[in-house]
Amino acid sequence: MNCGCSVAAKRTSSKRREIKDMIKGLKEVFNDVDKNIFQSAQNVNMDSIVGWQKDGKKYSYLDFYDED
């Protein structure tokens, strides 16, 4: 992945720039697409996530796989 700073991203190809451009294009058709993307992260079922980090500790679904 290339540098994440906005100056370098304009000069080089980057996934971050590509996604921003994609969202910009989607906003032409769907006004609130950016808000919907953020709202989709609010109701996450922690039982279906592959991995996450909380309070500096990393977890994996495998840590709890056999508990059911």
PyMOL commands that set and color helices and strands:
alter all, ss='L'
color gray80, all
select helices_A, chain A and resi 6-11+15-29+33-39+46-48+61-67
alter helices_A, ss='H'
color red, helices_A
select strands_A, chain A and resi 51-54+57-60
alter strands_A, ss='S'
color yellow, strands_A
deselect
rebuild
show_as cartoon
